[in-house]
Amino acid sequence: MSSSRKSRISNASNVMYTNAVYYPNHRVYKGDTPGSLNYACINRVYYAFANVMADGSVFLSDEWADARAPCDGVQGALGSLMHLKQRYPHLQVVLSIGGGGSADTFPIVASNTLLRDNFARSARGLVEASGLDGIDIVWEYPCTAQQGNDFLALLAAVRLHLPEDHYLLTAALPAAKAILQCIDLRRAAEYLDAINLIAYDFFGTWTHKSGHHSQLYSMSKDEPSGASGVQYLMASGVPGKKILLGIPLFGRSFLHVAGPGHKNKGTGGEDGSFEYSQLPRKGTKEQVDKRAVAAQCIGGDGGFVTYDNPDTVKVKATFCKQKGLGGLFYWSAPSDAKDSKRSLITAGFRTLHSS
């Protein structure tokens, strides 16, 4: 192991678990800068998103937000994070590549040896130029056996240029068996430092009925849940310590219903969601479904809104410890509550590191 990676790990050795956040670069325009986050509770930031092109090259998606906008006394949100790394030696900053806009491009790039090599070289160039700790691949999602094989080939190409003794390599995958079964997860885990398990968005505008969108446990066999996603990964040979369980910092809304399991009659909020900092909705009372491990509020302008709160995050963090997982991640940091008593990032970190 190289001295740089060794020192990076020893600096973070006072924390046993990863408590990671995604930071979307567009939040700079709302004044939510990286400097406003609480790094006493965060040890990894995924900077989202860089774009991947059809020739495999990787680009920062918004040069102004990333590298030029005045931000925390320096230039650009990425510049701010590099500056914060000097202040917080335990902090890892990882470039997240892809996201929803990359669904058409990743299959092209991953299917071709030359394009995979271009991707890996280009990613390494960006990582080295910025002083980053590695990359996170968010291909939404490899959904055939062929794409699953190509995904593995892409990871292998990246590891040639970003060797594991120097750099982190992670990937975000959904807690849905239909996607996970397309990938040889045991082999994927050999290349990856972490799988960020997207244990949310189980229900939303696209589903025919309402349901808890980030439930830890489902009430029926055919419904997805965080626990079933973790179980599937581990049964497929992924070591627990390489799994980060995802926590949404937003709620999903279903209008004109009073809970899960009803016909979807439309949604409130922005594109069917509310930021966690805006929950519970005005005039509603927050409740916790202890069996599913999900928070909710009912009424007002959101109808039935399903989300996580400090109580459910504490249960999920305890679940992580019991299963020997690597920790938690949150999408996305700027949507957390400013009050530390309501903060999900704080609740997760404290529970992970309590005896």
N, C-alpha and C positions, 0 to 999 in steps of 0.2 A: 504493500500500500504506500502511495506517495506521501511525502511529508505534508503537502497541501491538504489532501483529503484527511489525513490523520489529525491535523490541527483543527480542521473543520468539525470533525466528529468529537474531539476532546473538548472543544469549546462548548458544545451542546450537551456534554455528558451529564450536566446537572439535571437535564430533563430526560426522562426515560421514554416519553411518548412524543410523537409529532403532533403538533397542533397547527395545521396549515390553513392558509386562506388564499382564495383567488382574489386578485385585484384587477378589475377590467379597466383598461386605459381610458375609456370614455368618461369615467367618473371625474377625471381632472376638470372637465367642463362644468361640473356641478360644484366644484370647490372641495370635493372629497379627496384630498391628497394622501399619498402613502404616509406622510408625516403625522396624519391624524389618528393612525392606528396604534393600538396598545401592544408594544413589542415585549412587554413583560409576559404576555400570554400567547405570543405568536413566534414560532421558530422557523416557519417556511412561508414564503409568498410565491404564489404562481402568478406571473404577470401575463395577463390575457388581453388580446391574443395577437400573436404574429401570424401572418398569412403564408400559406404555401401555394406556389404557382404550379401550373401544369408541367413546367420543365424541372420541377423539384426544388427550385430556389425558394429560400425563406426570407421574407421581408417583414420589417416592423410595419404594422398596419396603419399607424397614424404618426408620422414623423414629428408633427407639431406636439401632440400630447406626450409622445414617448421621449423626445429629445430636446425640444425647444421651448415649450411653454414654461413661464415662470412657475416654479413648484417647490414649496418648502425651502426657498432661498437658493435653489439651484435651477438648472435647466432640465425640464422634462420629468415625467413621473418615474421613468427608468433611472434617470440621473439621481432623483431623490432616493430611490431604493438602494442604489450603489453607495450613496452618502450614508444612508442609515446602516448599511452593512459595516461601515467603519465604526459606528457608535455601538452597534450590537453585534459582537463577534459571533454570537450563536445563530445569527439570522442567515438562512439560505434563500437565495432568490433564483427562481427557476423560470425560464421562458416557456410559456404555454403556447403551443403552435396548433392552429386549426380552429375548432369551434364549429358552430352550426353552418357557417359559410363554406366549410371545407369538404362537405360531404361528397361533392362531385370530383374534387381534385385528388384527394388521398388515394382513391382506388386506382387512378391513372398512374400516379407517382410510384405507389407501392408495387405495381405489377411489372415494373421494368428495372432491370439491374442498373442501367446507366442513370435513370432518374432517381433511384434510391440512393445511389452514390452522390449525385448532385445535392439531394436533400441533406444527407449527412454532412457533407463538406460545408454546405451553406449554413446549416445550423451551427456547426462548430465555429465558423467564422464570426457569426453573430455573438455566440457565447463568449468567445475569446476577446472580441472587440469591446464587449460591455462589462466583462469581469463577472459573468453569471456563473451559477453553480451547476447548470445543466438545463435539460429541456423536458417538457411534458407534452405528450402527444394526445391531442383531443380530436380523434377521427370519429365523427358521429354517423355511423359506427360500421365496423366490418360486419357485414350481415349475410355473407355466404361462406361456404367452406373455402372457396378460392381466395376470397378477401381475407379470411382468417390466416391462411398460409402466407399471403402477401404481407400482412401485418407483422408476422414473425420475421419475414425476410427484411422488412424495413427496420425492425428493432436490431437485427443482426448487423445491418449496414451502419446504423447509428453507433453501435458499440465499437465498431472498428475505428471510428473517428472521435468518439467520446468515450474512452475506456473507463471502466467502472472504478478504477482506483483514483481517478481524477474528477469524474463528473457524475451527477445524478441523472437518471433516466426514469421517467414515470409515465403512466398513461391513465387516462380517465375512461372507465367502462361502466355501462349501466348495470344495475342489479336485476337484469332480465335474462332469464335462461335462454330465450330465443336468440339473443345476441351472443351471450357467453359461450354457448355450445358450438359456435362457429370457430372458436379459437382454441388451440392447444395451450391451455392456461398454464400448465406445468412448465412448458418450454418458454412461454412468454415471461413467466416469473423469474426464469434464469437470467434474462436480459435486464429486467426491470428492478429498480430499487423500491418502487411502490406502485400498486394499482389503486387509483382513486375511485372508489366504488360509489357511483352516483345512486345513492339510496333515497332518491326523491323523484318527483315528477311521475309517480305511479298513476296519478289521476290528474285530469286537467281539461282544457277546452277540447282536446282531441278524443276524450273517452266518452262512451255513451252513457255512463252513469257517474255519480259523485262518489268520492272516496277519500280516505286519508292519503295525502300525496307523499308523505314521508314516514309511513308507519314502520315501526321496528318489527312488529308481528302482524300477520294478516289473519283475518277471521275465517278465511276459506282457502282451500288448497290452491285454487287457480289464481289467486291474487298475489302479486309480487310484494315483497317486503325487504327491509334491510337485512333481517336475520337470514332469510332464505337465500339472498344474494351472497352473504358471507359464507353460509354453509356450502353453497355450490362451488365457490372459489376454493375453499379449503378441501372439499371432497375431490376437487380436480387437481390437487397437488400444489396449490399456492400456499406458502408458509404464512401463518397468521400475521407475523410481524411485517409482512409486505403489503398488508391491506390497510388502507385508510378509509374509514366509514364517513360518507358524505352527509353533511347537515345543511339544509337550505336556510338561507336568511331571507326567505320570502314565504308567503302563504298563497295557496290556490283558492279561488273563490268559485262557489256554485250558488247561483241565485234561485230563490223560490223553493229551496229544500232545507230541511232541518238537520241534516246529517249525511253520513255515507250511505251508499246503496240505492240512491234514487235516480230516476231518469234525469239526465243532464238537460236543464232548461235555460242554459245561458250562464254567463259569468260576469262578475263585476271587476272593478279595479282596472289596472293597465294591462291589456292582453290577458285578462283573467287572473292577475296576481297583485298582491300588495307587498311592499317591502316590510320586513319584520319590524322595523322601527315604527311602522304605522299601525301595528297590531297590539292588542285587540282593537277592532273598529269602535268608533264612538257609539256609546249607548249599548254596548254589548258586554257580556260577562265572559271572561276566559274560563274554559273548562279543560280538563285533561281526561282523555280516554286511556285509562291505565292498562287495559288489556292490549290495545294496539300500540300503546306508547305514542300518543299523538295529542297535540293541543288543538283547540278549536274555539271559535267564537261564532255565535249565530244571531243574525238580525242585522239591522242597519243597512248600509249600502253594499255590503259584501255577501249577504245571505249566509250560507255555511262557508266559513273560511277555515282551512286546515293548514297547520303549520307546526313548528317546534317552539317550545318555550324553555326557560331554564330547567324546569322539572323534567321534561322529556329528554333534554340534552344530558342531564346528570345520569339518567337511566342508560342512555346510549353509551356514555363514556364508561360507565361501570360494565356494561356488556363488552366493550372493547377490551377492558382489563381481564375480564373473565375468559374471553376467547383468545387472549394473547395477541390481539391485533396491534398494528403499529401506531394507531391513533385516529385522529379525526381531521377532516377538512371542511371548509365552509364556503358556500357560494352565495353571495360574495361579500367581502369584508365591509364595504361602505354602507351596507344595508342593516348592519347590526345596531342595536340600541346603544345610545351614548351613555346611558346610566349603567354603571357596572353591575348593579343588582339585576338588571334585565338582560345584560349582554350574554349572548349564547357562546361567543368565543371565550369569554371569561369563565362561564359555567363549565364548559368542556375542559378547559385547561386545568382548572382547580380540581375537578373531579378525577381527571386522569392522574394528577400528581398528588392526590391525597392518599394517605395510607389506609 
